[in-house]
Amino acid sequence: MAGFISILVVIMIGCLVMGIVSVVTRKSIYQERLESLVEKEKKEPIKKSPEPRVLLLALLERVSKLFAARSYTQNIQVELMRAGIPLRGEEYLTICLILIFVIPLLILLITANFWFAFSLFLIGLFIPKVYLNYKKNARIQKINQQLGDALIIMSNALRAGFGFQQAMDSARKELPDPISVEFNWTLREMDLGVSYEESLQNMDKRVQSDDLNMVVTGILIQRQVGGNLAEVLDNIAATIRERARIKGEVQVLTAQGRLSGIIIGLIPVALILAMLSINPDYLMVLVTDPRGLVIIGAAAFFQVVGIIMIRKMIDIEI
C-alpha cells in the first residue's frame, strides 16, 4: 500500500513540475514573439518572475482543459449556471479532483494517518455536490422572492403603454441579481431574433422554479388566446405572494423536525470520523468481526429509514 501511494505521489509531482515548466516555457516564447513585433520604449525591460499564484492558475487551466468538450462537463456547466457559480464545468471538476485525491494524499504523506486522510476523501467526495445543490436552491428561492415584485413592475409598465419586452427591461433595471441576470439573458435572446415563447421557455429551463414556470405558462397562454396581460400578471403575483406566505408558515412549523433530521443524520457520521481520526483501533472490532458488520449494516439501515421518515413527515407540498 505504501509503495503504491509513493508511486502515485512521484507521478503527481512529476506532472506538476512538467506543467509548471511547460507554462513558463510557453510564456517566454510568446513574450519573445511579442517583443519582436512591438517596439519597446526601454531597451532593457525589467523581467519579472512569474508569481506562484499565476503559475498555479495556469496549471489549473491546463488540467481543466482535459475535461473540456465532454458531455458530463456540459451538464455540470448547466448546473453551475443554475447555481450562479462563476466557474466552468472543467474548472469545477478540477477542484473536485483536488479535494478528493490531491489533498487526502498530501495529508496521508504528512501525517501518516490513513483514517484521517480517508475522512478528508469522504468530505471532498460529497462537499462539492452538497455546496452546488445548496447554491442552486438558494438562487431559486431568491428568484421566487423577487418574482412578485418583478410582475408588479411589469404590469405597471404594461398599463403605462410599454410593450412586453420594454416592461421586462424595466423590471431588469429595478431589481438586483439573480432575477435581473435571468431577465437580461432572455432579453438578449429576444434581441438576437429568438421568439418570445422560446426565450421564456429557455429561462424556465435554466431556473427550474415552479413559480417562474407558472408565470411563463400564463404569459404563453395569454399570447395564444389574448386578454389583458397586466391583469394576468397581477393575478399570478397575488398567487405567488400567497404561496410564499403559506410556505413561510410551513417552514416555521416544521423547523424542529428539519433540525432533528439534520442532527440525527450527522451525529453518527461525526462520531465515526472522530473515532477514526483519534483511535482507529477502537472501531476495528466492528470491521473484523462478522457480528460487527451485521451491527453496522443494521445501524445504517435504520439510520436511513429514520431520515427518510422525518423528511416525509415535514415535506408538505404547496
C-alpha positions, 0 to 999 in steps of 0.5 A: 500500500505504501509503495503504491501511494509513493508511486502515485505521489512521484507521478503527481509531482512529476506532472506538476513540475512538467506543467509548471515548466511547460507554462513558463516555457510557453510564456517566454516564447510568446513574450519573445514573439511579442517583443519582436513585433512591438517596439519597446520604449526601454531597451532593457525591460525589467523581467519579472518572475512569474508569481506562484499564484499565476503559475498555479492558475495556469496549471489549473487551466491546463488540467481543466482543459482535459475535461473540456468538450465532454458531455458530463462537463456540459451538464455540470456547466448547466448546473453551475449556471443554475447555481450562479457559480462563476466557474466552468464545468472543467474548472469545477471538476478540477477542484473536485479532483483536488479535494478528493485525491490531491489533498487526502494524499498530501495529508496521508504523506504528512501525517501518516494517518490513513483514517484521517486522510480517508475522512478528508476523501469522504468530505471532498467526495460529497462537499462539492455536490452538497455546496452546488445543490445548496447554491442552486436552491438558494438562487431559486428561492431568491428568484421566487422572492423577487418574482412578485415584485418583478410582475408588479413592475411589469404590469405597471409598465404594461398599463403605462403603454410599454410593450412586453419586452420594454416592461421586462427591461424595466423590471431588469433595471429595478431589481438586483441579481439573480432575477435581473441576470435571468431577465437580461439573458432572455432579453438578449435572446429576444434581441438576437431574433429568438421568439418570445415563447422560446426565450421564456421557455429557455429561462424556465429551463435554466431556473427550474422554479415552479413559480417562474414556470407558472408565470411563463405558462400564463404569459404563453397562454395569454399570447395564444388566446389574448386578454389583458396581460397586466391583469394576468400578471397581477393575478399570478403575483397575488398567487405567488405572494400567497404561496410564499406566505403559506410556505413561510408558515410551513417552514416555521412549523416544521423547523424542529423536525428539519433540525432533528433530521439534520442532527440525527443524520450527522451525529453518527457520521461525526462520531465515526470520523472522530473515532477514526481520526483519534483511535482507529483501533477502537472501531476495528472490532466492528470491521473484523468481526462478522457480528460487527458488520451485521451491527453496522449494516443494521445501524445504517439501515435504520439510520436511513429509514429514520431520515427518510421518515422525518423528511416525509413527515415535514415535506408538505407540498404547496 
